[in-house]
Amino acid sequence: MSQRITNLFKKFSIEEFMAIDNKDLKDRVDGILVINAMAGMLTDLTSEEIEIFDAAVEGR
């Protein structure tokens, strides 16, 4: 996981990275962790559960 986060931030120069506000950096890392957690949970769902999830997300 830490390697993924490191790779995502490689697009910044060290100066750009150091200039990122701590709260902004925390928010970015939190977002990455949430996306990975959701992706991990979705891989464990059955086809029926995925349909229910999709319907809930779409508001059906």
Secondary structure, DSSP 8 states (H G I E B T S, - for coil): -HHHHHHHHTTS-HHHHHHS-HHHHHHHHHHHHHHHHHHHHHTT--HHHHHHHHHHHHT-
